[in-house]
Amino acid sequence: MSYIKTKGIVLKEMNVGEADKILTIFSKSKGKISGAARGARRPKSRLIAGTQLFCYSEFVLFKGKDMYSVNSCDVIEPFYEIREDLVKLTYAAHMNEILMDNVQEEQPSSKVLQLFLNSLYMLAKTGKSPDLITRVFEIKLMSILGYAPSVMGCLKCGREDFKDFYFSFEHCGFLCRQCTEGDRYALRLSEGAARAIHYIVYSNMKNVFNFEVSNSILLELEKVSKRYMKDRLDKEYNKLNFLKALK
């Protein structure tokens, strides 16, 4: 038999039969894969803990004809704080939907996995703004996927002071005020928002969450990120509208 051992996080769980689950796992070595967890819903199953949504575990998998079978899983981080909090769960589900749509089957991406794990950790274990965590995730993910906006400075004249800058969706990056002529849909940015976007795109994974911004800058980041994802990914992600309706 061909077994593999890999760390991974459960992106989706689907109940089948009387006690089984079909899982979508984002694994370190195999990327996004499907796995059958037989008997995982039984109260005394050794698979019950590690096969829950957003649980990060070390899996031992057997490669079957159509999908993997979960032989065992040892929990590394359960992220139970997310499943027990409706607000945190909604933010995590939003990030998860983007991930599910844009990570290909059996295409490993350690950077994407690390970004998602770091985002869930910040959401579950810290008091950092869920909105800021989500904006960082969205903008950094786009960069990793190959859609990084050009935000080193003005795309046309090269200015790098971030003052009176606009985000051009047509040119996928920054333009200064003098260079935006004819770009009707460019969005004006405060200096703080421009610097925040630059930081997210170019910082390393270890430090990408190490900053804070005001609520007004958060709104600017949201406008840029939502429109940029819609244009590049051809889909509008609306799960977070549920939370706005509750406010």
N, C-alpha and C positions, 0 to 999 in steps of 0.2 A: 504494500500500500504506500501511496505517496502523500506524506503529511508535510505540512509547512507550519512554522511558528511565526507569527507576526503580531505586532501591536496594531490596534485599530479602534475606531470609535463607531458606535452604532448610529447611522443616519436615519434608519427607518426600520420599524418592526411591523410585521403583518401576521396576525393570527391565522393559522390554518389547522384544520382537523380539530381534534379534541384537546390537544395539549402542545402542538408544535408552533413554531414561528419561522417565517422567512425573513431574514435580516438583510439590510443593505449596510455593508461595513466599509468604511473608508480606512484602508489599511496602509501601513507604512511601506511594505514591500510590494504589494500587489495593486495598490490604488483602490478604486471603488469596485467592490465585488458583492455578489449575492451568496448567502449561506443559509442552509437549513439547520435550525436548532431544534432537534427532535426532543420532545418532552420538556421544553424549556418553561412551559407554563404550569407544570406541576409544582405544588408547594415545596416539595423536598428535592427538586431538581438542582443539581450542581451547576446548571447553566442559568438559573433564574436571575441571579444578580447581574452577571456580566452581559446579558442580552437585552437590557433595558435601553430605551432611547437615550442617546448622548452619553452612555457609559463607555469609558475608555478602558480597554482590557488587553491582556495578552492572550491571543487566540491560538489554539492548535486546530488546524483545518485539514480536512481530507478533500482532495480534488476529485469530484465526481464527474459524470458525463455532462450534466447541464449546469451544475453549480457546486459550490463547496458545501461540505457538511461540517458543522461545528462539533469537534470532538471534546474540547474543553476550553474554558476561559477563566482567567484569573484577573480580577478587578484591579486596575491601577488607580483610577479616579472615577467615582460614580457620578459626580456632578449632581447629586440629589437635590442640592439647593435650587437648581434650575427647574426640575420637574415639580417641585413643591411650591413654586411661586409663579402665578399666572403671567405677571409682567415679564419676568425673566424668561419664562418659557416662550412667550410670544416673540421676544427679540431673538432668542436662539433659533426658533422655527423660521424666522425671516432669513437669518444667515444661512441656515440649513437648506432652505429652498434655493437660494442662489448657488450654493455649493452643488446640490443635486443636479441642477440644470447644466452646470458648466464644467464639471469634472467627468472625464470620460471613463468608461469601463476599463479596468485593468491597465490604467495609465498612472503609475505612481507619481506623486508630487509631494515630496517631504516638506517643501515650503508652504504649500496650501494646507497640509495637515497641521503643521506647526502653528500657522496663523489661526486656524479654527480652534485648536486646543487653547492657545493663548487667549483668544477672544472669549471662549467659554469660561476659562479660569478667571479672567477679569470680571466677567458677568456674575459668576457664582461666588467668588471669594473676596471681592473688594467692593468698596462703595463708589467706585467710579461711575460716572454717568453712562447708563445703557445706550443713550443716543450717541455719545462720543465713541464708545466701544464699537458700535455698529458702523459709524461713518469710517472709522479707521479700518475696520474689516473690509468694507466695500471698496474703498479707494486702494488699499494695499492689495486686495485680491485682484482687482482689475489690472494692477501693475504686474503681478505674478503671471496672470493669464496672457500677458502680451498686449494689453491695452493701456499701458502706462501713458498718462498725459505728459506732454512736454512742459514742465513747470520749473525749469532751471532759471528762466527769465523770459523776457519778451521774445516770442518766436521770430519777430521780424527785425527788430533793431538791437536785440541783445541786452537791453537794460535789465539789471538784476536787483534793483532796490525794493521791488514789490509794492511800490507806492502808486496808487491810482491804476491798479491792474484790473484786467477783465479776464474772465475765463471764456475762451472761444470754443464752442462746441463744434463749429465748422472746422477749425484747425486743430482741435484736440489739445489745447494748452493755453498758456498765458499770452495775452497781448497787453501792451501799455495803452493808455488812452489815445495817444497820438497815432497808434497803429491799428485802431479798431474801426477806422472809417470803412463803411460798407458792410460791416458785420453786425447786422441788426439784432441778432440773438445772443450776442456776447453778454455775459452777466458780470456786472461790476462787483468787485470784491474789496473788502477792507484789507488793510495791510496784514492784520492778524490772520484773516482767513487765507490769504495767499501764502503766508509763511507756514500755516498749518498744513495746507495741501502739499507744499514743497517738502515739509518734514516727513509726512506720511509716505510719500512716494520714494524718497531717497534714504530714509533711515533704515537701519538693520532691524531684523525681527525682534531682537532682544530689547531694543529701546523704543519701538514704534508707538507704544502706549504711554510713554513717559512725558506727557504734557497735559495741560489743562487749557480750556478756552471758555470764553463767556457764552451765555445763551444766545446772544445775537450772532456770534461767529458760528455756533453750532447750526443755526438756521441757514447760514450761508453754505456751510459744508453739506447740509442735507439737500439744498437746491442743486448744487453742483453734482453731487453723487447720484441723486435720483435721475436727473436728466442724462448724465453721462452713461449710466448703466442702461437706461432705456435706449439711447442711441446706439451703443456698441453691442448690447446683448439682445436687442430687439424684443424686450419684454419689460413691462412695468411691474414692480414688486410691491404689493399692497397690503401685506399681512399687518404691518404696523398701523394701518388706518384704524384697526380695531381698537387700539389703545387710545388714539386721538378721540374716538367716539365716546370713550369712557370719561374723558376729562371734562 
